[in-house]
Amino acid sequence: MKRAWFLAPMLCTGLLTACGQSPTNGTASPQGEVSLRMAVIQNVVPQSDVNPLPGILHSVQWRLSDGSTSYSVPSDVVNEFRIQNVDIVRVRIPRVSKTEGILVAGDKNGVWKTDALFLLPSPENQRPELDGPSLSKAPTTGPVSVPDVGDVDVYASADEMVCFFSSGMLALPKGASNVRLASGVMAEFQNAHGVNSLSYPYGSCAFLVAGNVGRGQLVSVANHYTPDRVFFTLNGHQSGSHVTVGT
């Protein structure tokens, strides 16, 4: 049986998940702007090829205020980050201008599957560049634990995206160089496919911050946002019971 969340007129950022049958073609949509009423993650054929993006996009059905349905396509992708076995994709919703989607998909034993969906208000008026001081003003998914993936928090501006990710399933990569952060932690710096990342141990987990931002911007973000600050509201990270950042 399908389960989905109806969206209130005042959109709140949150995690929306649902199960469904294999997707069918969306109904024809008249031109013109509409609002998003419902988002559904559907059961689709798992993707095991080297490019899971089309399947990830087609796993989310957008149901609009005029009764039509639609799917995002590769040209709707604003940002896509591949973090080892996790793909985080930011997409525009066809014909909807005030809301964007963040899709989180995981690779389990070579098979990709969409695990979570977040909604963000479109950050059209957000400062173009994300750094430590400006991040608090950017639209965010808020910290959420995604089963079988890890803890995720995403911030966005018009063109940039910064993602925090903490997981016991994340292997710490060997970076191209080391960066000493303001906390004294030594982080591994990497650049791949236009995405910069910094990573370091966090208790028994690995903590990673990644973004299509400059190295200086990313270091600024990492200096302002430690794992305790990013994920303090999640279970296991509550004040007084959180683990200490390791080096």
N, C-alpha and C positions, 0 to 999 in steps of 0.2 A: 504494500500500500504506500502511496506517495505521501510524504510529509514535507511541508514547506511552511515558511513564515510569511505572513502578510506584513507589509511595511506600513507603518503609521505615516500620516502626512508629514510629520517632522521626523526626518530620517535620523536614526541614531546609529553610530558606529557599533558593529557587533559581529559575532560569528553566526552565519546562517548556514545550516546544513540540512540536507534532506535526501531521501532515497527515492528512486523511481525506476520506471521501466526504461528500456533502450530508447534513446531520443528519436523523435520523429521530426520531419521538416517543420520549421516554424510557419505559422500562418502568414499570409500576405499582409504587409503593413502599409497603410497609407503614409504618405510623407507628412512631416511635421513633428514637432517635439511632443513627447509624452513623458509621463513619470513612471518610475518602477514600482510595481505593486508587490511582486514576489520574485524570489530567486530560488531555483531548485538545482541541487546537485543530483544528477541522474546516474544510474548505473549504465555504463557504456562498456564496450569492449576494451579491456585494459591495453595500454600502449606499451609495447616492448621494443620498438624501434629506436633508432638514435635521435629521432626528432619527435618527441611526445607532444609537442605544442598543439597541433591540430586536435588531437584527442582530448587534451586537457580543456581547450576552449569549448569543444562540443559537449563536454560533460556538464556544463552549466547552462541552464535555460533561463532566460530573462522573460518574465511575464509583465506586460506593460499595461498602463491604465486604460488603453483603448481596446483591450481584449486580445491583442496580438502577442505572439511570442517571437523571440529572436535569440541568436547566438552570436557571440563575439567571434571575429575572424582574425587571422594574423595581422592584418592592417590596423586593427583596433588596439594592438599591444603598445603600451606606452613604455614599459620597462619589463625586462625579464632577467632574473638572476638565477643561475644554477649554482647551488651550494652543495657540492658533493652529490648526495642522493636526494636532494630536495630542489624543486623548481618553484620559484615565487614569481608570479606573473601579474602585472598590473594592466588592466584592460579598460577601454572605454566601453560603455554599454550603448548599442545602436539606438539612435534617436533620443537618448537621455543625456542631457548636458550637465546636470547637477550632481550626478553620482557616478563613481567608478567602482570597479571590483578589484579585489586582490585575491588571486587563486593560489592555494598552496597544494602542491602535488608531491608525492613521495615515490621513490623507486624501491620496491620491495622485491628482492631477488630477480631483478631485471624486468619487472613489470611496473609501469607507472600508473598511478591512480590519484585522482583529486581527493584530497583529505579534508579541505576546509575552504570556506569562502568568507571574505570580509567585504564590507562596504565602506567606502570613504566618500565624503563630500568632495566634489571636484575642486582641487586646490588652485583654481584659476587666479585668485588674488594673492596667493602665497608668494613670499619672497623667493626669487628664482633659485638662489643658492642655499643649500642646507649646510649648516655648521653647528657647532655646539650651542652657541647662544640663541640661534634662530629656530632650533629644532622644536622647542617647546610650543612654538606658535603654529607648527605645521599640522595638517590633518594626520591622524594616526589611527591604526586599528586598535591600539591598546594592547597590552601584553596578554597573550592567550596561550594555553598549553594545547597543542594539537596532538592527539593520540598517535603514537607510532612515528612521530616526527620530532617534536621537541617544543620548547617555548619560543614563540615568535612575536615580534613587535615591529611594525612597519610604519615609516613616516614618508610623506610625499610632498613635493612641490610641483610646479607646473611641468617640469621636465626631469627632475631628479627624484630618486628614491633611496632611502637608507633603511636597511633591515638589520635588526638584532636577532640573533639566533643562538639558543643554548640547548645542547643536547648531549646525552651520554652516548648517543650513537654517532656523533660527529667526530671524525678523526682529525686531530690537529695537523694541518698541512705544514710542510717545511717552506717557510717564506723566502722571498728573494733577499730580504733584509730584516733587521730587528729595529723596533721602535720602542724607546722607553717612554711610557706614558706618565702623566702627572702623578698617578698613584704609585709609581715606582715599578709597576709591572712591565716586563719585557714582552712585547707583542710581535708576532710574525706578520710581516707585511707581504701581500701578494697583489699582482695585477694580472687579470685574465679576461679577455673578451670585453674590454672597456669597463670592467668592474674592479674597483680596489677593495681590499679586505684586510682587516686586522683580526688576529685570533690569539687566544691564550687560554690556559687552563682555568677552570672555575670549579673548585672542589673536585668532584668526580666527573664533571662535565667539561665540555669545551664551550667557550663563549666566542662568538664571532660577530663583528659589525662589518657590513658590506654596503657599498653604494657606488652609483655611477657619478661619483664626485671626485674632486681632486684630492691628492694625498694630504695636503694641509687641512682641507675641510674634514676629511675622515679622522685625522688625528685629533682635531678639535672636538668632533663628536665623541670619540672614544675617551677623551680627557674629561668631558662633562658627564658622560653616561656610562657608569660602571654597571656590572650585572646586578648588583644590589639595588641600584636606582631603577633600572629598566624593569626588573621582574619582581620587585618587592611585594607586589599585591598577589602573586601567585602562591599556591600551596607549596611549602618547602622553602619559600623565600621571604616569609613574613619577618618583620622586624623582631630581632631577638632570637630567631631560629635559622636565619640564613647562613649559608656556608661562606667561608672566607675565600677571596680570590687568591689563587695560587700563582706561583711564578715558575 
